[in-house]
Amino acid sequence: MTKAKNLTPRKVKDNDFDLIRAINSGQVDKFHDLVKRYEQKLYNFSLRTCWDPRDAEDMVQDTFLNVFRYLKDFRYETRFKNWLYKVAASTCIKQRRKSKFAPEKELSWEEFYAGDGTGAPAQVPGWASIPLNQLLNEELSETLNQAIMSLPRKYRLVVILRDIEGFSTIETAQILDLSSANVKVRLHRARLYLRDKLKGYYEHDR
């Protein structure tokens, strides 16, 4: 049973590689198969990031255009999904930079603790390390989605990649071109921010 479970990710990975090799060798029509395999997952990711369906559709389209443009540069030592999300995240960040909105704010420890900030903890409390998907239920999902969308985008991307898409800290760091330490800091601050937003729900639920 253990061996059977371990074969699935490798099989998908190999299938991705076969498709990419075929596309890069001139079978451009097979790019449609690659799009079909990932377009729904990528749309869900884009929708969580952008919230607006039209923006999400534009992000998916731009991402696949960039994938098609740079597919020959793909290195086979990494998973295609990781590379795809790296392209998607880069597309998302560039869209943000082109916008007319003010620069995104930082999230500091002091926002979540009373006083002059001297009481901010050196370590994140244990409850803040629980992935968000373990707290998700049908009643909370809409409230949580709204709270996630209120995050500055650079924090939102880390939360979505780690807690919803299931990428590891190292993978998230590679996708976003950050250090692992930076990912951990952003993730902890984002989780604290979200729990602060949702504290009314939890207090009511007690």
C-alpha positions in Angstrom: 0.0 0.0 0.0 2.8 2.4 0.9 4.5 1.9 -2.5 1.2 2.5 -4.4 0.7 5.8 -2.6 4.2 7.0 -3.4 3.8 6.3 -7.1 1.1 8.8 -7.8 3.2 12.1 -7.4 6.0 10.6 -9.5 3.6 9.5 -12.2 2.0 13.0 -12.4 5.5 14.5 -12.5 6.7 12.2 -15.2 3.5 12.9 -17.3 4.2 16.7 -16.9 7.8 16.1 -18.1 6.6 14.0 -21.1 4.2 16.8 -22.1 6.8 19.5 -21.7 9.4 17.6 -23.8 6.8 17.0 -26.5 5.8 20.7 -26.6 9.5 21.8 -26.6 10.2 19.3 -29.4 7.6 21.0 -31.7 4.3 19.4 -30.7 2.8 22.7 -29.8 -0.8 21.4 -29.9 0.0 19.4 -26.7 0.2 22.7 -24.8 -3.6 22.6 -24.6 -3.3 19.3 -22.6 -1.0 21.1 -20.1 -3.4 24.0 -19.8 -6.3 21.6 -19.3 -4.5 19.8 -16.5 -3.8 22.9 -14.5 -6.2 25.7 -15.5 -8.8 25.0 -12.8 -6.2 24.8 -10.0 -4.5 27.9 -11.3 -7.9 29.7 -11.6 -8.7 28.8 -7.9 -5.3 30.2 -6.8 -5.8 33.3 -8.9 -9.3 33.9 -7.6 -8.1 33.6 -4.0 -5.4 36.1 -4.8 -7.3 38.6 -6.8 -10.9 37.9 -5.6 -12.4 39.4 -8.7 -13.3 36.7 -11.3 -12.3 38.9 -14.2 -8.9 39.7 -12.7 -8.4 36.0 -11.9 -9.2 35.1 -15.5 -6.7 37.7 -16.8 -4.1 36.4 -14.4 -4.6 32.8 -15.6 -4.3 33.9 -19.2 -1.2 36.0 -18.6 0.3 33.1 -16.6 -0.1 30.6 -19.4 1.1 33.0 -22.0 4.3 33.4 -19.9 4.5 29.7 -19.5 4.3 29.1 -23.2 6.9 31.9 -23.8 9.4 30.5 -21.3 8.7 26.8 -21.3 12.0 26.0 -23.1 13.8 27.4 -20.0 12.1 24.9 -17.7 14.5 22.8 -15.7 13.5 19.2 -15.2 15.0 18.9 -11.7 12.0 20.7 -10.2 8.3 19.9 -10.3 6.4 21.7 -13.1 3.6 22.7 -10.6 6.2 24.6 -8.5 7.5 26.3 -11.6 4.0 27.1 -12.8 3.0 28.7 -9.5 6.3 30.7 -9.5 5.2 32.2 -12.9 1.7 32.8 -11.5 3.0 34.5 -8.4 5.3 36.7 -10.5 2.4 37.6 -12.7 0.4 38.5 -9.7 3.1 40.7 -8.2 3.7 42.5 -11.5 -0.1 43.2 -11.7 0.1 44.7 -8.3 3.0 47.0 -9.2 1.1 48.3 -12.2 -1.9 49.2 -10.1 -2.6 52.8 -8.8 -3.1 51.7 -5.2 -0.8 53.0 -2.4 2.0 50.7 -1.3 0.9 47.8 0.8 1.4 48.1 4.5 3.6 45.9 6.7 2.3 43.7 9.4 4.2 44.1 12.6 4.0 42.1 15.9 2.9 45.3 17.7 -0.4 45.3 15.8 -1.5 42.2 17.7 -0.3 43.1 21.2 -1.2 45.9 23.6 1.3 48.4 24.9 4.2 50.1 23.4 5.4 47.0 21.5 8.0 46.0 24.1 5.9 43.0 25.0 6.0 41.5 21.5 7.0 37.9 21.7 10.3 36.6 20.5 8.5 33.5 19.3 5.1 33.0 17.7 2.5 31.4 20.0 1.8 27.7 19.3 -1.8 28.4 18.3 -0.6 30.7 15.5 1.3 27.8 13.9 -1.8 25.8 13.0 -2.4 25.8 9.2 -5.6 27.7 8.3 -7.0 24.7 6.4 -7.3 22.9 9.7 -9.6 25.6 11.0 -11.7 25.8 7.9 -15.4 24.7 8.0 -18.4 25.7 5.9 -19.6 28.3 8.3 -16.2 30.0 8.6 -15.1 29.8 5.0 -16.7 33.0 3.8 -15.5 35.0 6.8 -12.0 33.5 6.4 -11.9 34.3 2.7 -12.8 37.9 3.4 -10.1 38.1 6.0 -7.5 36.6 3.7 -8.4 39.2 1.0 -7.9 42.0 3.5 -4.2 40.9 3.9 -1.6 42.9 2.0 -0.9 40.8 -1.1 2.6 39.7 -0.3 1.3 38.2 3.0 -1.8 36.8 1.2 0.4 34.9 -1.3 2.4 33.2 1.4 -0.8 32.1 3.3 -2.4 30.8 0.1 0.7 28.9 -1.0 1.4 27.4 2.4 -2.0 26.9 4.0 -4.3 26.4 1.1 -2.2 25.1 -1.8 -0.1 23.0 0.5 3.4 24.0 -0.6 6.2 23.6 1.9 8.1 26.5 3.3 11.1 25.8 1.0 8.8 25.5 -2.0 7.0 28.7 -1.1 10.3 30.5 -0.7 11.4 29.3 -4.2 8.1 30.3 -5.8 8.3 33.8 -4.3 12.0 34.3 -4.5 12.3 34.7 -0.7 14.3 33.2 2.0 12.7 30.5 4.1 13.1 32.7 7.2 11.2 35.5 5.4 8.4 33.1 4.4 8.1 32.0 8.0 7.9 35.5 9.3 5.3 36.5 6.8 3.3 33.4 7.4 3.2 33.8 11.2 2.3 37.5 11.0 -0.4 36.7 8.5 -1.8 34.0 10.7 -1.8 36.3 13.7 -3.5 39.0 11.6 -6.2 36.6 10.4 -6.8 35.2 13.9 -7.2 38.8 15.1 -9.8 39.4 12.4 -11.6 36.2 13.3 -11.4 36.5 17.1 -15.0 37.6 17.3 -16.0 34.3 15.6 -14.0 32.2 18.0 -15.2 34.1 21.1 -18.8 33.7 20.0 -18.2 30.0 19.4 -16.9 29.3 22.9 
